[in-house]
Amino acid sequence: MTVYGDGSDIADLVIDVVDGRLSVSVRDGGRNGRPWTPGVGLSSMCERAAEVGGALQVSHRGSGSCVGALLPIA
């Protein structure tokens, strides 16, 4: 694996139920100084979340990154 800049070797995973939906988020403290360009992985996760009626949010800041999904519970 190639890490650019200041990577993170720790990630926080939070799984919860919010308003009857499954909430999953992964946050890390890695900083690489480059803007994110969604690739196949992020695009596929967005598509899969939408297919089941959910949503995916991705944020990238100088202090780290977060990928979160809100999915219906069948």
LOKOL-975548 format. One record per atom (N, C-alpha, C, O): chain; atom name; x negated, y negated, z negated. Coordinates in Angstrom, 3 decimals. Example, Ala and Ser with C-alpha at 12.3 -4.5 7.8 and 13.67 -1.06 7.14 Angstrom:
# LOKOL-975548
ATOM  cadena  atomo         X         Y         Z
ATOM       A      N   -13.190     5.690    -7.800
ATOM       A     CA   -12.300     4.500    -7.800
ATOM       A      C   -13.200     3.300    -7.800
ATOM       A      O   -14.236     3.319    -8.465
ATOM       A      N   -12.850     2.250    -7.080
ATOM       A     CA   -13.670     1.060    -7.140
ATOM       A      C   -12.900    -0.030    -7.870
ATOM       A      O   -13.409    -1.138    -8.039
//
This chain:
# LOKOL-975548
ATOM  cadena  atomo         X         Y         Z
ATOM       A      N    -0.833     1.170     0.000
ATOM       A     CA     0.000     0.000     0.000
ATOM       A      C    -0.883    -1.241     0.000
ATOM       A      O    -1.871    -1.305    -0.732
ATOM       A      N    -0.537    -2.202     0.800
ATOM       A     CA    -1.271    -3.455     0.847
ATOM       A      C    -0.505    -4.507     0.067
ATOM       A      O     0.689    -4.703     0.290
ATOM       A      N    -1.179    -5.178    -0.838
ATOM       A     CA    -0.567    -6.246    -1.625
ATOM       A      C    -1.248    -7.543    -1.241
ATOM       A      O    -2.472    -7.652    -1.315
ATOM       A      N    -0.463    -8.525    -0.833
ATOM       A     CA    -0.992    -9.830    -0.474
ATOM       A      C    -0.788   -10.774    -1.646
ATOM       A      O     0.311   -10.853    -2.195
ATOM       A      N    -1.816   -11.478    -2.029
ATOM       A     CA    -1.687   -12.438    -3.125
ATOM       A      C    -1.567   -11.737    -4.456
ATOM       A      O    -2.218   -10.718    -4.690
ATOM       A      N    -0.741   -12.276    -5.327
ATOM       A     CA    -0.578   -11.784    -6.689
ATOM       A      C     0.604   -10.840    -6.751
ATOM       A      O     1.737   -11.291    -6.923
ATOM       A      N     0.374    -9.531    -6.616
ATOM       A     CA     1.434    -8.547    -6.675
ATOM       A      C     1.862    -8.293    -8.108
ATOM       A      O     1.282    -8.847    -9.042
ATOM       A      N     2.860    -7.470    -8.283
ATOM       A     CA     3.377    -7.150    -9.604
ATOM       A      C     3.364    -5.646    -9.776
ATOM       A      O     3.731    -4.905    -8.865
ATOM       A      N     2.944    -5.199   -10.938
ATOM       A     CA     2.981    -3.771   -11.206
ATOM       A      C     4.094    -3.433   -12.190
ATOM       A      O     4.136    -2.322   -12.720
ATOM       A      N     5.004    -4.388   -12.441
ATOM       A     CA     6.146    -4.172   -13.319
ATOM       A      C     7.402    -4.681   -12.611
ATOM       A      O     7.390    -5.744   -11.991
ATOM       A      N     8.479    -3.910   -12.712
ATOM       A     CA     9.771    -4.332   -12.158
ATOM       A      C    10.843    -4.054   -13.202
ATOM       A      O    10.755    -3.083   -13.954
ATOM       A      N    11.852    -4.909   -13.240
ATOM       A     CA    13.001    -4.722   -14.122
ATOM       A      C    14.174    -4.217   -13.307
ATOM       A      O    14.508    -4.785   -12.266
ATOM       A      N    14.799    -3.151   -13.780
ATOM       A     CA    15.981    -2.577   -13.144
ATOM       A      C    17.148    -2.760   -14.100
ATOM       A      O    17.069    -2.374   -15.266
ATOM       A      N    18.240    -3.354   -13.599
ATOM       A     CA    19.441    -3.538   -14.403
ATOM       A      C    20.611    -2.913   -13.661
ATOM       A      O    20.872    -3.240   -12.503
ATOM       A      N    21.317    -2.003   -14.342
ATOM       A     CA    22.506    -1.364   -13.791
ATOM       A      C    23.646    -1.662   -14.751
ATOM       A      O    23.517    -1.461   -15.959
ATOM       A      N    24.771    -2.145   -14.208
ATOM       A     CA    25.879    -2.563   -15.054
ATOM       A      C    27.177    -2.411   -14.272
ATOM       A      O    27.161    -2.204   -13.059
ATOM       A      N    28.288    -2.515   -14.968
ATOM       A     CA    29.593    -2.579   -14.332
ATOM       A      C    30.135    -3.979   -14.586
ATOM       A      O    30.263    -4.407   -15.733
ATOM       A      N    30.452    -4.690   -13.506
ATOM       A     CA    30.941    -6.065   -13.589
ATOM       A      C    32.269    -6.139   -12.845
ATOM       A      O    32.323    -5.888   -11.641
ATOM       A      N    33.340    -6.482   -13.556
ATOM       A     CA    34.667    -6.602   -12.940
ATOM       A      C    35.033    -5.363   -12.129
ATOM       A      O    35.583    -5.479   -11.034
ATOM       A      N    34.732    -4.178   -12.659
ATOM       A     CA    35.084    -2.935   -11.992
ATOM       A      C    34.205    -2.555   -10.824
ATOM       A      O    34.531    -1.635   -10.074
ATOM       A      N    33.086    -3.258   -10.657
ATOM       A     CA    32.149    -2.945    -9.567
ATOM       A      C    30.780    -2.630   -10.151
ATOM       A      O    30.419    -3.125   -11.218
ATOM       A      N    30.033    -1.813    -9.448
ATOM       A     CA    28.684    -1.442    -9.859
ATOM       A      C    27.711    -2.549    -9.455
ATOM       A      O    27.657    -2.951    -8.293
ATOM       A      N    26.953    -3.028   -10.421
ATOM       A     CA    25.947    -4.064   -10.167
ATOM       A      C    24.568    -3.450   -10.407
ATOM       A      O    24.295    -2.908   -11.478
ATOM       A      N    23.714    -3.542    -9.403
ATOM       A     CA    22.350    -3.014    -9.496
ATOM       A      C    21.399    -4.114    -9.045
ATOM       A      O    21.580    -4.691    -7.972
ATOM       A      N    20.379    -4.411    -9.864
ATOM       A     CA    19.391    -5.409    -9.441
ATOM       A      C    17.991    -4.970    -9.843
ATOM       A      O    17.783    -4.362   -10.893
ATOM       A      N    17.053    -5.291    -8.986
ATOM       A     CA    15.640    -5.012    -9.229
ATOM       A      C    14.895    -6.328    -9.065
ATOM       A      O    14.994    -6.986    -8.030
ATOM       A      N    14.143    -6.707   -10.106
ATOM       A     CA    13.415    -7.970   -10.097
ATOM       A      C    11.951    -7.690   -10.442
ATOM       A      O    11.659    -6.901   -11.340
ATOM       A      N    11.035    -8.342    -9.724
ATOM       A     CA     9.617    -8.214   -10.046
ATOM       A      C     8.991    -9.607   -10.131
ATOM       A      O     9.627   -10.607    -9.799
ATOM       A      N     7.765    -9.654   -10.571
ATOM       A     CA     7.070   -10.928   -10.722
ATOM       A      C     5.998   -11.146    -9.671
ATOM       A      O     5.139   -12.013    -9.832
ATOM       A      N     6.037   -10.372    -8.600
ATOM       A     CA     5.017   -10.495    -7.555
ATOM       A      C     5.129   -11.794    -6.790
ATOM       A      O     6.228   -12.275    -6.515
ATOM       A      N     3.991   -12.355    -6.451
ATOM       A     CA     3.956   -13.598    -5.674
ATOM       A      C     2.954   -13.404    -4.550
ATOM       A      O     1.805   -13.027    -4.778
ATOM       A      N     3.409   -13.668    -3.332
ATOM       A     CA     2.462   -13.526    -2.232
ATOM       A      C     2.335   -14.805    -1.410
ATOM       A      O     1.518   -14.856    -0.490
ATOM       A      N     3.119   -15.838    -1.714
ATOM       A     CA     2.980   -17.110    -1.033
ATOM       A      C     3.493   -17.154     0.393
ATOM       A      O     3.390   -18.186     1.056
ATOM       A      N     4.046   -16.045     0.875
ATOM       A     CA     4.573   -16.004     2.238
ATOM       A      C     6.086   -15.852     2.194
ATOM       A      O     6.606   -15.177     1.305
ATOM       A      N     6.808   -16.466     3.138
ATOM       A     CA     8.258   -16.271     3.167
ATOM       A      C     8.600   -14.842     3.589
ATOM       A      O     7.870   -14.215     4.356
ATOM       A      N     9.720   -14.344     3.074
ATOM       A     CA    10.175   -13.017     3.456
ATOM       A      C    10.766   -13.046     4.845
ATOM       A      O    11.437   -14.002     5.233
ATOM       A      N    10.515   -12.009     5.572
ATOM       A     CA    11.173   -11.779     6.849
ATOM       A      C    11.892   -10.444     6.729
ATOM       A      O    11.242    -9.404     6.630
ATOM       A      N    13.231   -10.454     6.735
ATOM       A     CA    13.941    -9.179     6.590
ATOM       A      C    13.529    -8.204     7.682
ATOM       A      O    13.522    -8.538     8.867
ATOM       A      N    13.193    -7.015     7.268
ATOM       A     CA    12.815    -5.965     8.208
ATOM       A      C    13.872    -4.886     8.221
ATOM       A      O    15.015    -5.126     7.829
ATOM       A      N    13.508    -3.718     8.662
ATOM       A     CA    14.447    -2.602     8.770
ATOM       A      C    14.996    -2.219     7.399
ATOM       A      O    16.186    -1.931     7.276
ATOM       A      N    14.156    -2.209     6.372
ATOM       A     CA    14.604    -1.799     5.039
ATOM       A      C    15.679    -2.702     4.471
ATOM       A      O    16.738    -2.222     4.066
ATOM       A      N    15.424    -4.019     4.432
ATOM       A     CA    16.419    -4.956     3.904
ATOM       A      C    17.662    -5.004     4.781
ATOM       A      O    18.780    -5.060     4.269
ATOM       A      N    17.480    -4.984     6.074
ATOM       A     CA    18.630    -5.006     6.987
ATOM       A      C    19.504    -3.772     6.795
ATOM       A      O    20.731    -3.877     6.791
ATOM       A      N    18.886    -2.609     6.635
ATOM       A     CA    19.639    -1.366     6.421
ATOM       A      C    20.392    -1.391     5.101
ATOM       A      O    21.538    -0.948     5.031
ATOM       A      N    19.752    -1.912     4.042
ATOM       A     CA    20.435    -1.997     2.745
ATOM       A      C    21.642    -2.924     2.828
ATOM       A      O    22.689    -2.618     2.257
ATOM       A      N    21.517    -4.048     3.525
ATOM       A     CA    22.645    -4.978     3.714
ATOM       A      C    23.780    -4.295     4.468
ATOM       A      O    24.943    -4.413     4.081
ATOM       A      N    23.452    -3.587     5.534
ATOM       A     CA    24.459    -2.887     6.331
ATOM       A      C    25.165    -1.814     5.516
ATOM       A      O    26.388    -1.690     5.583
ATOM       A      N    24.415    -1.045     4.754
ATOM       A     CA    25.014     0.033     3.955
ATOM       A      C    25.920    -0.515     2.866
ATOM       A      O    26.988     0.042     2.610
ATOM       A      N    25.507    -1.605     2.218
ATOM       A     CA    26.356    -2.224     1.196
ATOM       A      C    27.656    -2.714     1.828
ATOM       A      O    28.731    -2.506     1.265
ATOM       A      N    27.572    -3.357     2.982
ATOM       A     CA    28.761    -3.871     3.669
ATOM       A      C    29.685    -2.743     4.105
ATOM       A      O    30.906    -2.898     4.062
ATOM       A      N    29.128    -1.610     4.524
ATOM       A     CA    29.939    -0.478     4.981
ATOM       A      C    30.863     0.057     3.899
ATOM       A      O    31.930     0.588     4.208
ATOM       A      N    30.470    -0.072     2.630
ATOM       A     CA    31.309     0.426     1.536
ATOM       A      C    32.079    -0.702     0.851
ATOM       A      O    32.697    -0.494    -0.193
ATOM       A      N    32.037    -1.903     1.447
ATOM       A     CA    32.776    -3.027     0.886
ATOM       A      C    32.021    -3.808    -0.169
ATOM       A      O    32.624    -4.543    -0.951
ATOM       A      N    30.705    -3.657    -0.198
ATOM       A     CA    29.879    -4.359    -1.179
ATOM       A      C    29.046    -5.447    -0.530
ATOM       A      O    29.240    -5.798     0.634
ATOM       A      N    28.118    -5.969    -1.309
ATOM       A     CA    27.252    -7.035    -0.809
ATOM       A      C    25.869    -6.880    -1.419
ATOM       A      O    25.711    -6.366    -2.526
ATOM       A      N    24.874    -7.337    -0.673
ATOM       A     CA    23.490    -7.311    -1.130
ATOM       A      C    22.956    -8.733    -1.105
ATOM       A      O    23.170    -9.472    -0.143
ATOM       A      N    22.260    -9.111    -2.172
ATOM       A     CA    21.625   -10.427    -2.225
ATOM       A      C    20.134   -10.234    -2.422
ATOM       A      O    19.705    -9.388    -3.207
ATOM       A      N    19.350   -11.020    -1.708
ATOM       A     CA    17.895   -10.955    -1.803
ATOM       A      C    17.382   -12.363    -2.037
ATOM       A      O    17.758   -13.298    -1.330
ATOM       A      N    16.517   -12.507    -3.036
ATOM       A     CA    15.913   -13.822    -3.263
ATOM       A      C    14.419   -13.647    -3.490
ATOM       A      O    13.967   -12.654    -4.061
ATOM       A      N    13.677   -14.627    -3.032
ATOM       A     CA    12.223   -14.599    -3.156
ATOM       A      C    11.783   -15.994    -3.560
ATOM       A      O    12.024   -16.970    -2.848
ATOM       A      N    11.140   -16.072    -4.703
ATOM       A     CA    10.652   -17.359    -5.191
ATOM       A      C     9.183   -17.212    -5.504
ATOM       A      O     8.633   -16.112    -5.442
ATOM       A      N     8.557   -18.300    -5.836
ATOM       A     CA     7.148   -18.260    -6.198
ATOM       A      C     6.878   -17.407    -7.419
ATOM       A      O     5.755   -16.943    -7.617
ATOM       A      N     7.912   -17.192    -8.254
ATOM       A     CA     7.728   -16.411    -9.476
ATOM       A      C     8.153   -14.953    -9.328
ATOM       A      O     8.146   -14.214   -10.312
ATOM       A      N     8.519   -14.527    -8.133
ATOM       A     CA     8.883   -13.133    -7.929
ATOM       A      C    10.046   -12.959    -6.980
ATOM       A      O    10.472   -13.899    -6.308
ATOM       A      N    10.550   -11.740    -6.938
ATOM       A     CA    11.602   -11.384    -5.993
ATOM       A      C    12.699   -10.619    -6.702
ATOM       A      O    12.466    -9.998    -7.739
ATOM       A      N    13.914   -10.667    -6.130
ATOM       A     CA    15.030    -9.923    -6.690
ATOM       A      C    15.889    -9.389    -5.552
ATOM       A      O    16.194   -10.106    -4.599
ATOM       A      N    16.275    -8.125    -5.661
ATOM       A     CA    17.224    -7.512    -4.754
ATOM       A      C    18.366    -7.018    -5.608
ATOM       A      O    18.161    -6.230    -6.531
ATOM       A      N    19.583    -7.479    -5.305
ATOM       A     CA    20.740    -7.101    -6.094
ATOM       A      C    21.881    -6.650    -5.210
ATOM       A      O    22.086    -7.182    -4.119
ATOM       A      N    22.624    -5.660    -5.691
ATOM       A     CA    23.777    -5.160    -4.959
ATOM       A      C    24.995    -5.129    -5.880
ATOM       A      O    24.894    -4.777    -7.055
ATOM       A      N    26.135    -5.502    -5.328
ATOM       A     CA    27.408    -5.399    -6.015
ATOM       A      C    28.278    -4.489    -5.151
ATOM       A      O    28.624    -4.833    -4.021
ATOM       A      N    28.627    -3.319    -5.702
ATOM       A     CA    29.287    -2.274    -4.913
ATOM       A      C    30.574    -1.813    -5.582
ATOM       A      O    30.645    -1.738    -6.809
ATOM       A      N    31.587    -1.505    -4.787
ATOM       A     CA    32.838    -0.999    -5.380
ATOM       A      C    32.613     0.383    -5.982
ATOM       A      O    31.800     1.171    -5.500
ATOM       A      N    33.357     0.649    -7.047
ATOM       A     CA    33.317     1.978    -7.655
ATOM       A      C    34.547     2.728    -7.174
ATOM       A      O    35.675     2.302    -7.422
ATOM       A      N    34.333     3.848    -6.484
ATOM       A     CA    35.470     4.609    -5.923
ATOM       A      C    36.122     5.427    -7.006
ATOM       A      O    37.094     6.136    -6.743
//
